[in-house]
Amino acid sequence: CLSSENWKRPRTELDFLMTLLEQYLIEERREILDQNIRFSTIGRRSDLPDNVLREIDENIRLSQDNTGMALCLAINYGGRTELIDAVRGVARQVCEGTLTLDAIDEAVISNALYTAGMADPDLLIRTAGEMRISNFLLWQISYAELWVTEKCWPDFDAATLHQALRDYAARQRRFGGILTDE
């Protein structure tokens, strides 16, 4: 929804985006609940207006027991910011004596990220023909398959999604290994 870099935009645009986000959170609430979707967000909560935080928290509260799909919006999110926050959290645990340096491993880092408890993405779809990941889920997409389309987000439709899924299903994932005949 909003990257941490987007705060560099003009104030009037940011105010409009926050109003749009608040409106979306309210208007889509019924759909989220009717579809049994569990709503969450990732990113820094700082800098978000209180009215937006209130609506985010309400959607999270109302949908916390839902068992269907998960919808996670990245709001005030940046991959580098996430890694900084994770490192600070791990360093704090070391300073407090609740974690030793030797105990730091991939699981400790993963659990310190905004996405703790979520599965890493298997597929990253990039729209608008962009050949970059734009500071998005830097740790989590290390083994994600990338799929790029020239379509821009507003024109991204079900047919495009199905094409991405078909292409993804045809790939052989190795996770750093090699393919065998077995």
C-alpha positions as CSV (number, residue, x, y, z in Angstrom):
1,C,0.0,0.0,0.0
2,L,2.6,2.5,1.0
3,S,6.4,2.0,1.1
4,S,8.6,3.8,3.6
5,E,10.1,5.6,0.7
6,N,6.7,7.1,-0.2
7,W,7.0,9.6,2.6
8,K,9.1,11.7,0.3
9,R,6.0,12.5,-1.8
10,P,4.3,15.9,-1.5
11,R,2.2,16.4,1.7
12,T,-1.0,16.8,-0.2
13,E,-0.5,13.5,-2.0
14,L,0.3,11.7,1.3
15,D,-2.8,13.2,3.0
16,F,-4.9,12.0,0.0
17,L,-3.4,8.5,0.3
18,M,-4.0,8.3,4.0
19,T,-7.7,9.4,3.4
20,L,-8.0,6.7,0.7
21,L,-6.4,4.1,3.0
22,E,-8.8,4.9,5.8
23,Q,-11.8,4.8,3.4
24,Y,-10.6,1.4,2.1
25,L,-10.2,0.0,5.5
26,I,-13.7,1.0,6.4
27,E,-15.4,0.1,3.1
28,E,-13.8,-3.3,2.7
29,R,-14.3,-4.4,6.3
30,R,-17.6,-6.1,5.6
31,E,-16.1,-8.0,2.6
32,I,-13.1,-9.1,4.7
33,L,-15.5,-10.5,7.3
34,D,-17.9,-12.0,4.9
35,Q,-15.1,-13.8,3.1
36,N,-13.6,-15.1,6.3
37,I,-10.3,-13.2,5.6
38,R,-7.8,-12.7,8.4
39,F,-6.5,-9.1,8.0
40,S,-3.0,-7.9,9.1
41,T,-0.3,-5.4,8.2
42,I,3.4,-5.2,8.1
43,G,5.6,-2.1,8.4
44,R,6.3,0.6,10.9
45,R,3.2,2.0,12.6
46,S,5.0,5.2,13.3
47,D,4.1,8.1,11.1
48,L,0.7,6.7,10.3
49,P,-2.2,9.0,11.4
50,D,-4.2,7.9,14.5
51,N,-7.4,7.6,12.4
52,V,-5.7,5.1,10.0
53,L,-4.2,3.2,12.9
54,R,-7.6,3.0,14.6
55,E,-9.2,1.4,11.4
56,I,-6.2,-1.0,10.9
57,D,-6.6,-2.2,14.5
58,E,-10.3,-2.6,14.1
59,N,-10.0,-4.7,11.0
60,I,-7.3,-6.8,12.7
61,R,-9.5,-7.2,15.9
62,L,-12.6,-8.2,14.0
63,S,-10.9,-10.6,11.7
64,Q,-8.4,-12.2,14.1
65,D,-10.3,-15.5,14.4
66,N,-11.1,-15.8,10.7
67,T,-9.8,-19.0,9.2
68,G,-9.8,-18.2,5.4
69,M,-7.2,-16.5,3.4
70,A,-4.8,-14.0,4.9
71,L,-4.7,-10.5,3.6
72,C,-1.5,-8.6,4.7
73,L,-1.1,-5.0,3.6
74,A,2.4,-3.5,3.6
75,I,1.9,0.0,5.0
76,N,4.9,2.2,5.7
77,Y,7.0,-0.8,4.8
78,G,10.5,-1.1,3.5
79,G,12.7,-4.2,3.4
80,R,15.7,-2.4,4.6
81,T,13.8,-0.8,7.4
82,E,12.4,-4.2,8.4
83,L,15.9,-5.6,8.5
84,I,17.1,-2.7,10.7
85,D,14.2,-3.2,13.1
86,A,14.9,-7.0,13.2
87,V,18.6,-6.5,13.9
88,R,17.8,-4.0,16.6
89,G,15.4,-6.4,18.2
90,V,17.9,-9.3,18.1
91,A,20.7,-7.0,19.5
92,R,18.4,-5.9,22.3
93,Q,17.9,-9.6,23.3
94,V,21.6,-10.1,23.3
95,C,22.2,-7.0,25.4
96,E,19.4,-8.1,27.8
97,G,21.1,-11.6,28.1
98,T,18.0,-13.4,26.8
99,L,19.9,-14.5,23.6
100,T,23.5,-15.4,23.0
101,L,25.4,-14.6,19.8
102,D,25.9,-18.2,19.0
103,A,22.1,-18.8,19.1
104,I,21.5,-16.3,16.3
105,D,20.4,-18.3,13.2
106,E,17.9,-18.0,10.4
107,A,15.0,-18.8,12.6
108,V,15.9,-16.1,15.1
109,I,16.2,-13.5,12.3
110,S,12.9,-14.7,10.6
111,N,11.1,-14.4,14.0
112,A,12.3,-10.9,14.4
113,L,10.9,-9.7,11.1
114,Y,7.5,-8.0,10.6
115,T,6.4,-11.2,8.9
116,A,7.2,-13.5,11.8
117,G,4.8,-16.5,11.7
118,M,4.0,-16.0,8.0
119,A,5.3,-18.4,5.3
120,D,7.8,-16.9,2.9
121,P,6.4,-16.2,-0.6
122,D,6.8,-18.8,-3.3
123,L,6.0,-16.4,-6.1
124,L,6.6,-12.7,-6.5
125,I,4.7,-11.1,-9.3
126,R,6.1,-7.8,-10.5
127,T,3.9,-5.5,-12.6
128,A,4.6,-2.7,-15.0
129,G,7.6,-4.6,-16.5
130,E,9.8,-3.5,-13.6
131,M,12.9,-5.7,-13.3
132,R,13.5,-4.8,-9.6
133,I,12.1,-5.9,-6.3
134,S,11.9,-2.3,-4.9
135,N,13.0,-3.0,-1.3
136,F,10.2,-5.5,-0.8
137,L,10.5,-8.5,1.5
138,L,14.3,-8.7,1.0
139,W,14.8,-11.6,3.4
140,Q,11.6,-13.5,2.6
141,I,11.9,-13.7,-1.2
142,S,15.3,-15.3,-1.2
143,Y,13.9,-18.4,-2.8
144,A,10.7,-16.9,-4.4
145,E,10.1,-17.4,-8.1
146,L,9.9,-14.1,-9.9
147,W,7.3,-13.4,-12.6
148,V,7.2,-10.1,-14.5
149,T,4.4,-8.7,-16.5
150,E,4.2,-5.5,-18.6
151,K,0.7,-4.9,-17.2
152,C,0.3,-2.2,-14.6
153,W,-1.6,-3.0,-11.4
154,P,-5.0,-1.5,-12.4
155,D,-5.0,-3.7,-15.5
156,F,-3.8,-6.8,-13.7
157,D,-6.8,-9.2,-14.1
158,A,-7.7,-12.8,-13.3
159,A,-6.4,-14.0,-16.7
160,T,-3.0,-12.5,-15.9
161,L,-2.9,-14.1,-12.5
162,H,-3.8,-17.5,-13.9
163,Q,-1.0,-17.1,-16.5
164,A,1.5,-16.3,-13.7
165,L,0.3,-19.4,-11.7
166,R,0.5,-21.6,-14.8
167,D,4.0,-20.4,-15.4
168,Y,5.0,-20.9,-11.8
169,A,3.5,-24.4,-11.7
170,A,5.7,-25.4,-14.7
171,R,8.9,-24.4,-13.0
172,Q,11.1,-26.8,-11.1
173,R,12.2,-25.4,-7.8
174,R,15.6,-26.4,-6.5
175,F,16.2,-24.2,-3.5
176,G,19.9,-24.1,-4.3
177,G,20.2,-27.8,-5.1
178,I,20.3,-29.6,-8.5
179,L,17.7,-31.4,-10.5
180,T,17.8,-35.1,-10.5
181,D,15.9,-37.7,-12.6
182,E,14.1,-39.0,-9.6
